[in-house]
């Protein structure tokens, strides 16, 4: 059964590690949350999109390894060097969850548009497939955000899909350039009012409404960054619900 409303879960979280190393990743609690939002039942179908890292084979290995032995039924859609499924639209519409990995949000959105994946994903969203992702996979649904797509010095990005009419800031507490740049981008009007997440935090949108922030651990939060009439920037903390 699809989600009751178009739903996006935009996060600075995803997989956790049983021990050191990416090969020991396991699904964090956000995936059970997304399955619940999708009303997916006992065997949720989840598809991974890794275009933000150029469909690196290691990213697929980590994804499938994390879900091995779980109730989830994983798959992926690759676009490099060519699509790995005959009918991308059919495959994605058959999913309960689409999860977008981190990397370059600028490259991600550009490649999606070349292949028409932006239109397919919008259809999936409207049809009740729960869309979500981490980092670039969070920013992409918004107007834009702060990105390292162009190098280690962060820059503003304003060419997101724009279904959510806000800016988006990720890794807000762990990368020192993030908070001041988001304040600058909102303050100068480059981005609209923006929603930002500390590591370990996600945002749940129903249609285009932010309805809740969630966290996988204590002590972290989400934030709304907005511009006042006098040009000053206000940051309002949003307390998240702790996931089990």
URCOR-V981532 format. One record per residue. N is the residue number from 0. RES is the residue in one small letter. SS is DSSP state (@ for helix, = for strand, . for the rest). PHI is phi in whole degrees, -180 to 180 (NA if undefined). OMEGA is omega in whole degrees, -180 to 180 (* if undefined). Layout:
n=N res=RES ss=SS phi=PHI omega=OMEGA
n=N res=RES ss=SS phi=PHI omega=OMEGA
This chain:
n=0 res=x ss=. phi=NA omega=-178
n=1 res=x ss=. phi=-73 omega=176
n=2 res=x ss=. phi=-60 omega=-176
n=3 res=x ss=. phi=-71 omega=176
n=4 res=x ss=. phi=-138 omega=173
n=5 res=x ss=. phi=-54 omega=-169
n=6 res=x ss== phi=-133 omega=174
n=7 res=x ss== phi=-129 omega=175
n=8 res=x ss== phi=-119 omega=-174
n=9 res=x ss== phi=-105 omega=-166
n=10 res=x ss== phi=-137 omega=163
n=11 res=x ss=. phi=-114 omega=179
n=12 res=x ss=. phi=-154 omega=-180
n=13 res=x ss=. phi=177 omega=179
n=14 res=x ss== phi=-90 omega=172
n=15 res=x ss== phi=-116 omega=-174
n=16 res=x ss== phi=-119 omega=175
n=17 res=x ss=. phi=-70 omega=176
n=18 res=x ss=. phi=-159 omega=-176
n=19 res=x ss=. phi=-62 omega=175
n=20 res=x ss=. phi=106 omega=-177
n=21 res=x ss=@ phi=-68 omega=-177
n=22 res=x ss=@ phi=-72 omega=-179
n=23 res=x ss=@ phi=-106 omega=-179
n=24 res=x ss== phi=-65 omega=174
n=25 res=x ss== phi=-138 omega=-178
n=26 res=x ss== phi=-65 omega=173
n=27 res=x ss=. phi=-77 omega=-176
n=28 res=x ss=@ phi=-66 omega=180
n=29 res=x ss=@ phi=-62 omega=-177
n=30 res=x ss=@ phi=-74 omega=174
n=31 res=x ss=@ phi=-65 omega=177
n=32 res=x ss=@ phi=-61 omega=-179
n=33 res=x ss=@ phi=-66 omega=177
n=34 res=x ss=@ phi=-63 omega=177
n=35 res=x ss=@ phi=-65 omega=180
n=36 res=x ss=@ phi=-63 omega=180
n=37 res=x ss=. phi=-81 omega=-176
n=38 res=x ss=. phi=51 omega=-167
n=39 res=x ss=. phi=-87 omega=-180
n=40 res=x ss=. phi=80 omega=-170
n=41 res=x ss=. phi=-83 omega=-176
n=42 res=x ss=. phi=-136 omega=-176
n=43 res=x ss=. phi=-63 omega=176
n=44 res=x ss== phi=-92 omega=-178
n=45 res=x ss== phi=-127 omega=-179
n=46 res=x ss== phi=-116 omega=-178
n=47 res=x ss== phi=-100 omega=173
n=48 res=x ss== phi=-116 omega=-176
n=49 res=x ss=. phi=-115 omega=-177
n=50 res=x ss=@ phi=-67 omega=180
n=51 res=x ss=@ phi=-66 omega=174
n=52 res=x ss=@ phi=-117 omega=176
n=53 res=x ss=. phi=68 omega=-179
n=54 res=x ss=. phi=54 omega=178
n=55 res=x ss=. phi=-61 omega=-180
n=56 res=x ss=@ phi=-56 omega=-179
n=57 res=x ss=@ phi=-64 omega=180
n=58 res=x ss=@ phi=-68 omega=176
n=59 res=x ss=@ phi=-70 omega=179
n=60 res=x ss=@ phi=-61 omega=179
n=61 res=x ss=@ phi=-63 omega=-179
n=62 res=x ss=@ phi=-61 omega=-179
n=63 res=x ss=@ phi=-67 omega=178
n=64 res=x ss=@ phi=-64 omega=-179
n=65 res=x ss=@ phi=-65 omega=-176
n=66 res=x ss=@ phi=-95 omega=179
n=67 res=x ss=. phi=-61 omega=178
n=68 res=x ss=. phi=79 omega=177
n=69 res=x ss=. phi=-99 omega=179
n=70 res=x ss=. phi=-78 omega=-176
n=71 res=x ss=. phi=-79 omega=176
n=72 res=x ss== phi=-109 omega=-173
n=73 res=x ss== phi=-85 omega=171
n=74 res=x ss== phi=-151 omega=176
n=75 res=x ss== phi=-146 omega=170
n=76 res=x ss== phi=-121 omega=176
n=77 res=x ss=. phi=-107 omega=175
n=78 res=x ss=. phi=-115 omega=179
n=79 res=x ss=. phi=-105 omega=-12
n=80 res=x ss=. phi=-77 omega=175
n=81 res=x ss=. phi=-155 omega=-180
n=82 res=x ss=. phi=-58 omega=-178
n=83 res=x ss=. phi=-93 omega=176
n=84 res=x ss=. phi=-125 omega=-176
n=85 res=x ss=. phi=-70 omega=-176
n=86 res=x ss=. phi=-131 omega=-176
n=87 res=x ss=@ phi=-62 omega=-179
n=88 res=x ss=@ phi=-59 omega=-180
n=89 res=x ss=@ phi=-60 omega=-178
n=90 res=x ss=@ phi=-65 omega=-176
n=91 res=x ss=@ phi=-72 omega=178
n=92 res=x ss=@ phi=-68 omega=179
n=93 res=x ss=. phi=-86 omega=-178
n=94 res=x ss=. phi=-90 omega=168
n=95 res=x ss=. phi=-90 omega=-175
n=96 res=x ss== phi=-135 omega=166
n=97 res=x ss== phi=-117 omega=-178
n=98 res=x ss== phi=-114 omega=-177
n=99 res=x ss== phi=-110 omega=-178
n=100 res=x ss=. phi=-79 omega=-179
n=101 res=x ss=. phi=-83 omega=-178
n=102 res=x ss=. phi=143 omega=-179
n=103 res=x ss=. phi=-93 omega=179
n=104 res=x ss=@ phi=-71 omega=179
n=105 res=x ss=@ phi=-65 omega=178
n=106 res=x ss=@ phi=-66 omega=-179
n=107 res=x ss=@ phi=-56 omega=-177
n=108 res=x ss=@ phi=-66 omega=180
n=109 res=x ss=@ phi=-64 omega=-179
n=110 res=x ss=@ phi=-67 omega=177
n=111 res=x ss=@ phi=-57 omega=-177
n=112 res=x ss=@ phi=-67 omega=178
n=113 res=x ss=@ phi=-59 omega=-177
n=114 res=x ss=@ phi=-93 omega=-178
n=115 res=x ss=. phi=73 omega=-178
n=116 res=x ss=@ phi=-72 omega=177
n=117 res=x ss=@ phi=-61 omega=180
n=118 res=x ss=@ phi=-70 omega=179
n=119 res=x ss=@ phi=-64 omega=-179
n=120 res=x ss=@ phi=-66 omega=177
n=121 res=x ss=@ phi=-64 omega=176
n=122 res=x ss=@ phi=-63 omega=177
n=123 res=x ss=@ phi=-60 omega=-180
n=124 res=x ss=@ phi=-58 omega=-179
n=125 res=x ss=@ phi=-68 omega=-178
n=126 res=x ss=@ phi=-85 omega=176
n=127 res=x ss=. phi=104 omega=171
n=128 res=x ss=. phi=-71 omega=-179
n=129 res=x ss== phi=-80 omega=180
n=130 res=x ss== phi=-100 omega=178
n=131 res=x ss== phi=-165 omega=179
n=132 res=x ss== phi=171 omega=-177
n=133 res=x ss== phi=-120 omega=174
n=134 res=x ss=. phi=60 omega=175
n=135 res=x ss=@ phi=-56 omega=178
n=136 res=x ss=@ phi=-74 omega=173
n=137 res=x ss=@ phi=-102 omega=-177
n=138 res=x ss=@ phi=-63 omega=-169
n=139 res=x ss=. phi=-57 omega=-177
n=140 res=x ss=. phi=-76 omega=-175
n=141 res=x ss== phi=-94 omega=174
n=142 res=x ss== phi=-65 omega=-179
n=143 res=x ss== phi=166 omega=-179
n=144 res=x ss== phi=179 omega=176
n=145 res=x ss== phi=-95 omega=-174
n=146 res=x ss== phi=-139 omega=170
n=147 res=x ss=. phi=-102 omega=179
n=148 res=x ss=. phi=-59 omega=-174
n=149 res=x ss=. phi=-109 omega=179
n=150 res=x ss=. phi=142 omega=-174
n=151 res=x ss=. phi=-68 omega=173
n=152 res=x ss=. phi=-84 omega=-174
n=153 res=x ss=. phi=-66 omega=177
n=154 res=x ss== phi=-132 omega=176
n=155 res=x ss== phi=-76 omega=178
n=156 res=x ss== phi=-128 omega=-174
n=157 res=x ss=. phi=-127 omega=-175
n=158 res=x ss=. phi=-116 omega=174
n=159 res=x ss=. phi=-69 omega=180
n=160 res=x ss=. phi=-64 omega=171
n=161 res=x ss=. phi=78 omega=177
n=162 res=x ss=. phi=-67 omega=174
n=163 res=x ss== phi=-97 omega=-169
n=164 res=x ss== phi=-82 omega=-178
n=165 res=x ss== phi=-138 omega=163
n=166 res=x ss== phi=-83 omega=-179
n=167 res=x ss== phi=-143 omega=177
n=168 res=x ss== phi=-115 omega=-179
n=169 res=x ss=. phi=-114 omega=179
n=170 res=x ss=. phi=49 omega=-168
n=171 res=x ss=. phi=-68 omega=-177
n=172 res=x ss=. phi=-103 omega=-171
n=173 res=x ss=. phi=-113 omega=179
n=174 res=x ss=. phi=-127 omega=-165
n=175 res=x ss=@ phi=-65 omega=180
n=176 res=x ss=@ phi=-78 omega=-169
n=177 res=x ss=@ phi=-65 omega=-174
n=178 res=x ss=@ phi=-62 omega=-178
n=179 res=x ss=@ phi=-63 omega=180
n=180 res=x ss=@ phi=-70 omega=177
n=181 res=x ss=@ phi=-62 omega=177
n=182 res=x ss=@ phi=-60 omega=-179
n=183 res=x ss=@ phi=-65 omega=-177
n=184 res=x ss=@ phi=-64 omega=177
n=185 res=x ss=@ phi=-72 omega=-178
n=186 res=x ss=@ phi=-63 omega=-179
n=187 res=x ss=. phi=-90 omega=177
n=188 res=x ss=. phi=85 omega=177
n=189 res=x ss=. phi=-67 omega=175
n=190 res=x ss=. phi=-121 omega=173
n=191 res=x ss=. phi=-75 omega=174
n=192 res=x ss=. phi=-47 omega=-168
n=193 res=x ss== phi=-128 omega=176
n=194 res=x ss== phi=-111 omega=-172
n=195 res=x ss== phi=-126 omega=-176
n=196 res=x ss== phi=-132 omega=166
n=197 res=x ss=. phi=-66 omega=173
n=198 res=x ss=. phi=-59 omega=-178
n=199 res=x ss=. phi=92 omega=-176
n=200 res=x ss== phi=-125 omega=176
n=201 res=x ss== phi=-135 omega=-180
n=202 res=x ss== phi=-119 omega=178
n=203 res=x ss== phi=-106 omega=176
n=204 res=x ss== phi=-112 omega=170
n=205 res=x ss== phi=-106 omega=-167
n=206 res=x ss=. phi=54 omega=179
n=207 res=x ss=. phi=-106 omega=-178
n=208 res=x ss== phi=-95 omega=170
n=209 res=x ss== phi=-77 omega=-175
n=210 res=x ss== phi=-105 omega=-176
n=211 res=x ss== phi=-168 omega=167
n=212 res=x ss== phi=-109 omega=180
n=213 res=x ss== phi=-131 omega=-178
n=214 res=x ss== phi=-141 omega=178
n=215 res=x ss=. phi=-95 omega=177
n=216 res=x ss=. phi=-152 omega=-179
n=217 res=x ss=. phi=-82 omega=172
n=218 res=x ss=. phi=88 omega=180
n=219 res=x ss=. phi=-120 omega=-173
n=220 res=x ss=. phi=-156 omega=168
n=221 res=x ss== phi=-110 omega=-176
n=222 res=x ss== phi=-147 omega=168
n=223 res=x ss== phi=-107 omega=178
n=224 res=x ss== phi=-110 omega=-175
n=225 res=x ss== phi=-134 omega=-178
n=226 res=x ss== phi=-109 omega=178
n=227 res=x ss=. phi=-82 omega=-179
n=228 res=x ss=. phi=-61 omega=-180
n=229 res=x ss=. phi=-84 omega=178
n=230 res=x ss=. phi=91 omega=178
n=231 res=x ss=. phi=-75 omega=-178
n=232 res=x ss== phi=-110 omega=180
n=233 res=x ss== phi=-115 omega=176
n=234 res=x ss== phi=-115 omega=-178
n=235 res=x ss== phi=-115 omega=-179
n=236 res=x ss== phi=-75 omega=176
n=237 res=x ss== phi=-114 omega=-178
n=238 res=x ss=. phi=-74 omega=-178
n=239 res=x ss=. phi=-89 omega=171
n=240 res=x ss== phi=-84 omega=-179
n=241 res=x ss== phi=-80 omega=179
n=242 res=x ss=. phi=-79 omega=178
n=243 res=x ss=. phi=-75 omega=*
